[in-house]
Amino acid sequence: MKSILKPGRFIMDLFFSNPNKEVQKHIDDFNLKYVTLLALIFGIIQFFYFSLTFTPYYDCPDRIAYRILYSVNTIICFFFYFSVKLFYIKNNRKALWVERIQAIVIVGVTACTILLSNLDFNYGGDCIIYCSIVLAITTLTLQSSFQAALYHFIAGSFYLIFFFLYKGGFDIGYAIKFLAFMILCFASGVVKYKLFVERTVAQIELTNISEEFRQSSLKDTLTSTKNRRALIQDSYLFCSEKCFFLFTDIDHFKNVNDSYGHQNGDLVIQYYANKLCSIFGKEHVYRFGGDEFMVVVPAMNKQSADQGLELLKTSLQDVVFDNESHSFSVSGGYLFTRLGCEDLTFKIEDILRKLDHALYEVKNNGRGYFIQA
């Protein structure tokens, strides 16, 4: 039973793909890229044949009709190509009318090709022009099963109607061959669309997983603040203006672990991290390890920094664990500086050395306060 259902499920999946917005954006970008290329190629070819109809070597009763069709095709194709280049690619945004113009280009080129192919039939030609254009559109664009069915049905029906009107009768052999060609184009287009959707979904999932790993590598697991690696990565953000740098830790933190256990020690670290985040903003706080934290705030003035430091001094006066309230003091060194944009890693390490020296100066002189490095 399962073996019978599998082909049916495959066909359902094949013809009823429903991509999400992110995948649809990839499809739209793909189509825009290749429809623009098709428009340029078709425009050049149509312009060449339009010019050919003006030569004395191209003499036929339908010469004016050829000129009109080639000129219409050329105008449609070149208008689309240059409008996309000027408005979409230049501004790096998709105008609302681009999708509609894409459809007009495909419909216009196909319609003109139907008429040209049937004009050629009067002079011993066949549907080569039409088949070439349909094959190019099918090969170089992505159409869902519904869009492909609609396009091939309408285009094929109109071609056969015009063909039999010109011929003056119905040719069952020709119709079967033409139908086989259309079915082949339709099937190949749908399969290509399905494979593109699956590949794009896989790429997006892989990118998302990679981004999750990247983000997790920049975050401290205990406090959910950024880590030292994130500070190095963010250092380019500190180049344009003077920043407030603070390096701080909890006084006598080893005694906390020794007296109350590492679990309660972690709780104190989390509590202090939350205070730092609430005062200076979570995006500006980096944990270096243990109870040591770095704070970097761009464009912070001294008055705001002093107010934040005053709040920090009393931030651990009421930490509750083991059903008791505990008080701890904190210390640190700070400075205001601009990094510059060269050797950022070295500059960060240089600043850290200055702040670390200031912190040890505080430790040697009583603890519980902050000094400027």
C-alpha positions in Angstrom: 0.0 0.0 0.0 2.8 2.4 0.9 4.6 1.7 -2.4 1.3 2.7 -4.2 1.0 5.9 -2.3 4.6 7.1 -2.8 4.2 7.9 -6.5 1.0 9.7 -5.8 2.6 11.7 -3.0 5.5 12.5 -5.2 3.2 13.9 -7.9 1.3 15.9 -5.3 4.5 17.4 -3.9 5.7 18.0 -7.5 2.7 20.0 -8.6 1.7 21.7 -5.4 4.8 23.3 -4.0 4.0 26.1 -1.7 7.2 28.0 -0.9 7.3 30.5 2.0 8.1 34.2 1.5 11.9 33.7 1.9 12.0 31.0 -0.8 9.6 33.0 -3.0 12.0 36.0 -2.8 14.8 33.7 -4.1 12.5 32.6 -7.0 11.6 36.2 -7.8 15.3 37.3 -7.8 16.2 34.3 -10.0 13.4 35.2 -12.5 14.2 38.9 -12.5 17.9 38.1 -13.3 17.1 35.7 -16.2 14.0 37.5 -17.6 16.2 40.6 -17.8 18.8 38.6 -19.7 16.2 37.1 -22.0 14.7 40.5 -22.6 18.2 41.8 -23.7 18.8 38.8 -26.0 15.3 38.9 -27.5 15.5 42.7 -28.0 18.8 42.4 -29.9 17.5 39.5 -32.0 14.2 41.3 -32.8 16.1 44.6 -33.6 18.3 42.6 -36.0 15.3 41.1 -37.8 13.5 44.5 -37.7 16.4 46.0 -39.5 16.5 43.1 -42.0 12.9 43.8 -43.1 14.1 47.2 -44.4 16.6 45.6 -46.9 15.6 44.9 -50.5 16.5 41.2 -49.9 13.5 40.8 -47.6 10.5 41.2 -49.9 7.2 39.7 -49.1 3.6 40.8 -49.0 3.6 40.7 -45.1 6.7 42.8 -44.8 4.8 45.6 -42.9 3.4 43.0 -40.4 6.9 41.7 -39.8 8.2 45.2 -39.1 5.3 46.0 -36.6 5.8 42.7 -34.7 9.6 43.0 -34.5 9.4 46.7 -33.4 6.8 45.9 -30.7 9.0 43.0 -29.4 12.1 45.2 -29.5 10.4 48.0 -27.5 8.9 45.7 -24.9 12.3 43.9 -24.3 14.5 47.0 -24.2 12.0 48.9 -22.0 12.1 46.1 -19.5 15.8 45.6 -19.6 16.8 49.3 -19.1 14.0 50.0 -16.6 15.2 47.1 -14.4 18.9 48.3 -14.7 18.0 51.9 -13.9 15.4 51.5 -11.1 15.9 48.1 -9.5 19.6 47.3 -9.6 20.7 50.9 -9.2 18.5 51.5 -6.1 18.9 47.9 -4.8 15.2 47.5 -4.3 12.3 45.9 -6.2 9.8 48.4 -7.6 6.2 47.3 -7.4 5.7 47.1 -11.1 8.7 44.8 -11.9 6.7 41.6 -11.5 3.9 42.9 -13.7 6.4 44.0 -16.4 8.1 40.6 -16.3 4.7 39.0 -17.1 4.1 41.6 -19.9 7.5 40.8 -21.4 6.8 37.0 -21.4 3.3 37.4 -22.7 4.3 40.1 -25.3 7.2 38.1 -26.6 5.2 34.9 -26.8 2.2 36.6 -28.5 4.4 38.3 -31.1 6.3 35.0 -31.7 3.0 33.2 -32.3 2.1 35.7 -35.0 5.6 35.6 -36.5 5.6 31.8 -36.6 2.3 31.7 -38.4 3.4 34.3 -40.8 6.4 32.2 -41.5 4.1 29.2 -42.2 2.8 31.0 -45.2 6.3 30.9 -46.7 7.1 27.3 -45.9 8.2 27.8 -42.4 7.3 26.0 -39.2 7.0 26.7 -35.5 10.8 26.9 -34.9 10.7 30.5 -33.7 7.8 29.8 -31.4 9.3 26.6 -30.0 12.7 28.3 -29.5 11.1 31.2 -27.5 8.9 28.9 -25.4 11.9 26.6 -24.7 14.1 29.6 -23.7 11.4 30.9 -21.4 10.8 27.5 -19.8 14.6 26.8 -19.4 15.6 30.2 -18.0 12.7 31.0 -15.7 11.0 29.4 -12.7 7.3 28.9 -12.9 5.1 27.0 -10.4 3.0 24.2 -11.7 -0.1 26.5 -12.0 1.8 29.2 -13.7 3.5 26.8 -16.1 0.2 25.1 -17.0 -1.6 28.4 -17.5 1.3 29.7 -19.7 1.6 26.6 -21.9 -2.1 26.1 -22.2 -2.8 29.7 -23.3 0.3 30.0 -25.5 -0.2 26.5 -27.1 -3.9 27.0 -27.7 -3.4 30.3 -29.4 -0.6 28.9 -31.6 -2.6 26.0 -32.7 -5.7 28.1 -33.4 -3.7 30.5 -35.6 -1.8 27.6 -37.2 -5.0 25.8 -38.3 -6.6 29.1 -39.4 -3.6 29.8 -41.7 -3.6 26.2 -42.8 -7.3 26.0 -43.4 -7.8 22.6 -41.7 -6.9 20.3 -38.8 -3.8 18.1 -38.8 -4.0 15.5 -36.1 -0.4 14.4 -36.6 1.0 17.9 -36.3 -1.2 18.6 -33.2 0.0 15.5 -31.4 3.7 16.3 -32.1 3.1 19.9 -30.9 1.3 18.7 -27.8 4.1 16.3 -26.9 6.6 19.2 -27.2 4.4 21.4 -24.9 4.0 18.6 -22.3 7.8 18.0 -22.3 8.4 21.8 -21.7 5.8 21.9 -19.0 7.2 18.8 -17.2 10.8 19.9 -17.3 9.8 23.4 -16.1 7.8 22.0 -13.1 10.6 19.6 -12.1 13.2 22.4 -12.3 11.0 24.6 -10.2 10.5 21.8 -7.6 14.3 21.1 -7.4 15.1 24.8 -7.1 12.6 25.2 -4.2 14.1 22.1 -2.4 17.6 23.3 -2.9 16.8 26.8 -1.7 15.0 25.5 1.4 18.1 23.4 2.2 20.4 26.4 1.7 18.2 28.6 3.9 18.1 26.0 6.7 21.9 25.5 6.5 22.4 29.2 6.6 20.0 29.5 9.6 21.8 26.7 11.5 25.2 28.3 10.7 23.9 31.7 12.0 22.6 30.0 15.2 26.0 28.4 15.8 27.7 31.8 15.1 25.4 33.6 17.5 25.8 31.0 20.2 29.6 31.3 19.9 29.3 35.0 20.7 27.1 34.6 23.8 27.9 33.7 27.3 25.8 30.7 28.4 25.5 31.6 32.1 24.5 35.3 31.8 23.2 35.5 28.2 25.4 38.5 27.7 28.0 38.7 24.9 31.5 37.2 25.4 35.0 38.3 24.7 35.0 37.0 21.2 31.9 39.2 20.5 33.8 42.2 21.8 36.5 41.7 19.2 33.9 41.3 16.5 32.0 44.4 17.6 35.2 46.5 17.9 34.5 48.1 14.5 31.4 49.7 16.0 33.6 51.7 18.4 35.7 53.5 15.7 33.5 56.4 14.8 33.1 58.1 18.1 34.4 58.3 21.7 33.2 55.4 23.9 32.8 54.7 27.6 34.9 51.6 28.5 34.4 49.9 31.9 36.1 46.8 33.3 34.6 45.5 36.5 34.3 42.5 38.8 32.8 41.5 42.2 35.0 42.0 45.2 36.2 38.8 47.0 34.2 36.7 44.7 36.4 33.6 45.5 35.0 33.8 49.0 31.5 33.7 47.6 32.2 30.3 45.9 34.1 29.0 48.9 31.5 30.0 51.5 28.2 29.5 49.6 29.1 27.1 46.8 29.5 27.6 43.1 25.8 27.4 42.4 25.2 30.5 44.5 28.3 32.0 43.0 26.7 31.7 39.6 23.5 33.3 40.9 25.5 36.3 42.1 27.2 36.6 38.7 23.8 36.4 37.0 22.5 39.1 39.3 25.4 41.4 38.6 25.1 40.8 34.8 21.4 41.7 35.0 22.3 45.0 36.8 24.9 45.9 34.2 22.5 45.2 31.4 19.7 47.2 33.0 22.0 50.2 33.6 24.1 50.2 30.4 22.0 48.1 28.0 22.4 44.4 27.3 24.0 45.0 23.8 26.9 46.8 25.6 27.8 44.2 28.2 30.5 41.5 27.7 31.4 38.8 30.1 35.2 38.0 30.1 35.0 35.0 32.4 34.4 34.4 36.1 33.0 37.6 37.6 34.8 39.9 35.2 32.7 42.1 32.8 33.5 44.7 30.2 31.0 47.4 29.3 31.4 49.5 26.1 28.9 52.3 25.4 29.4 54.5 22.3 28.8 58.3 22.7 28.2 58.1 26.5 29.0 61.4 28.3 30.7 61.5 31.7 27.6 62.6 33.6 25.6 59.5 32.4 28.6 57.3 33.1 29.0 58.6 36.7 25.3 58.0 37.3 25.6 54.4 36.1 28.7 53.8 38.2 26.9 55.1 41.3 24.0 52.7 40.7 26.6 49.9 40.3 28.2 50.5 43.7 25.0 49.5 45.5 23.8 46.9 42.9 24.7 43.9 45.1 23.5 45.2 48.4 20.5 42.8 48.6 21.2 39.5 46.8 18.9 36.7 48.2 19.9 33.1 48.2 19.6 30.3 50.7 16.7 32.3 52.1 19.0 35.0 53.3 20.0 38.5 52.0 23.6 39.0 51.2 25.6 42.2 50.3 28.7 42.4 48.1 30.8 45.2 46.7 32.1 45.8 43.2 35.1 47.6 41.8 36.3 48.7 38.4 38.3 51.0 36.1 36.9 53.1 33.3 38.0 55.5 30.6 36.7 57.4 27.6 38.5 56.9 24.3 38.1 56.4 20.5 39.6 53.2 19.0 40.5 54.4 15.5 40.0 51.9 12.7 43.4 50.1 12.5 44.6 47.1 14.5 41.3 46.9 16.4 42.2 43.7 18.3 45.4 45.3 19.5 43.6 48.5 20.5 41.0 46.5 22.5 43.8 44.6 24.3 45.6 47.8 25.0 42.5 49.4 26.6 41.9 46.2 28.6 45.4 46.4 30.0 44.9 50.0 31.2 41.5 49.1 32.7 42.9 46.0 34.4 45.7 48.1 35.9 43.1 50.6 37.2 41.1 47.7 38.7 44.0 46.3 40.6 44.8 49.8 41.9 41.3 49.9 43.3 41.8 46.4 44.8 44.9 47.6 46.5 43.2 50.6 48.0 40.1 49.3 49.7 37.8 48.1 46.9 34.2 49.1 46.4 34.6 52.0 44.0 35.6 53.0 40.4 38.5 55.0 39.1 39.3 56.5 35.7 42.3 54.8 34.0 
